């Protein structure tokens, strides 16, 4: 029941952020530690920085919430639409052992198509404090998002 309440709260929060500025909404497929699926929302805060908020479920029934501030750099030397990004943030992990609070890092590459579609590949290592304290690699993730 708590997970459902957090999911509803998170969904309402995302809707309150949406307006005419550059945003992206989609899914991240995680592999490795935290294998599962995550709803992902990106909001640009300027030309070269953004906030990414994620809400996910792992295969081991853990519920994850992550917020990462990202710096974005142009990689148009590869092709128009390529960017790479790095970021820092925090997260919560709720599972049958309790609640863990984490410090997260993020490093990835993305391609923005001429249509409003974005593909990304990244890693999000973290260090969690709580019932399952320790370093979590976070695995690699493939993201597919609609830009608006």
C-alpha positions in Angstrom: 0.0 0.0 0.0 2.9 2.3 0.8 4.4 1.6 -2.6 1.1 2.5 -4.3 0.9 5.8 -2.4 4.5 6.7 -3.3 3.8 5.9 -7.0 0.7 8.1 -7.0 2.6 11.0 -5.2 5.5 10.7 -7.7 3.1 10.7 -10.7 1.3 13.8 -9.5 4.8 15.5 -8.9 5.8 14.7 -12.5 2.6 16.2 -13.9 3.2 19.4 -11.9 6.6 19.8 -13.5 5.3 19.6 -17.1 5.0 22.8 -19.1 6.2 24.1 -22.5 9.9 23.8 -21.7 12.1 20.9 -23.0 11.2 17.7 -21.2 11.5 14.0 -21.9 9.4 11.1 -20.5 10.0 7.5 -21.0 11.4 4.2 -19.7 14.8 3.0 -18.6 15.5 -0.7 -18.7 18.1 -1.6 -16.0 20.5 -4.6 -16.1 22.9 -5.6 -13.3 22.3 -4.5 -9.7 18.7 -3.3 -9.6 17.6 -5.2 -12.7 14.2 -3.9 -13.6 12.3 -1.1 -15.2 12.0 2.6 -14.4 9.8 5.4 -15.4 12.1 8.3 -16.3 11.3 12.1 -16.5 13.9 14.7 -17.6 13.4 18.4 -17.2 15.9 20.8 -18.7 16.9 23.6 -16.3 19.1 25.4 -18.8 20.9 24.8 -22.1 23.4 22.3 -20.6 21.8 21.0 -17.4 18.7 19.0 -16.4 17.1 17.1 -13.7 16.2 13.4 -14.2 13.7 11.8 -11.9 13.2 8.0 -11.9 10.6 5.7 -10.4 11.3 2.0 -10.7 10.7 -1.6 -9.7 13.4 -4.2 -9.6 13.0 -7.9 -10.3 13.5 -8.6 -6.5 10.4 -6.5 -5.7 12.4 -3.5 -4.6 11.0 0.0 -5.3 13.4 2.7 -6.3 13.2 6.5 -6.5 16.1 8.5 -8.0 16.8 12.2 -8.6 19.9 13.1 -10.5 21.2 16.5 -11.6 22.9 16.1 -14.9 25.4 18.2 -17.0 24.9 17.7 -20.7 27.7 18.1 -23.4 27.3 18.2 -27.1 28.8 15.3 -29.1 27.8 16.5 -32.6 31.2 15.5 -33.9 29.8 11.9 -34.0 26.5 13.0 -35.5 23.9 15.7 -35.0 21.8 14.7 -31.9 24.5 13.0 -29.9 25.2 14.2 -26.3 27.0 12.8 -23.3 26.1 13.6 -19.7 27.3 13.1 -16.1 25.5 13.8 -12.9 25.1 13.4 -9.2 22.0 12.9 -7.1 20.2 10.8 -4.5 17.8 7.9 -4.2 15.6 5.8 -2.0 15.4 2.0 -2.1 12.4 0.3 -0.5 12.5 -3.4 -0.1 11.5 -6.2 2.4 14.5 -5.3 4.5 13.5 -1.6 4.9 14.5 1.7 3.4 17.9 2.7 2.2 19.0 6.2 1.2 21.7 6.5 -1.4 24.1 8.9 -3.1 24.2 8.4 -6.9 26.4 9.1 -9.8 25.4 9.0 -13.5 27.4 8.8 -16.7 25.9 8.2 -20.2 25.4 8.9 -23.9 22.2 9.8 -25.7 21.0 10.3 -29.2 18.1 12.7 -30.0 16.4 11.8 -33.3 14.9 14.5 -35.5 11.5 13.2 -34.4 10.8 13.6 -30.7 12.5 10.4 -29.7 15.6 10.0 -27.5 17.7 6.8 -26.9 20.2 6.7 -24.1 22.7 4.3 -22.5 24.1 5.0 -19.1 25.3 3.7 -15.8 24.2 4.9 -12.3 26.5 3.7 -9.5 25.5 4.5 -5.9 26.3 4.0 -2.3 23.3 3.1 -0.1 23.0 3.6 3.7 20.5 1.6 5.7 19.5 -2.0 5.9 21.4 -3.1 2.8 24.3 -0.6 3.1 27.0 -0.8 0.5 28.1 0.1 -2.9 25.7 -0.6 -5.7 26.8 -0.5 -9.3 23.3 0.2 -10.5 24.1 -1.6 -13.7 23.7 -0.4 -17.2 20.5 1.0 -18.5 18.9 1.6 -21.9 16.5 4.5 -22.0 13.7 5.3 -24.5 12.0 8.7 -24.1 9.5 10.9 -25.8 10.8 14.6 -26.0 8.3 17.4 -25.6 
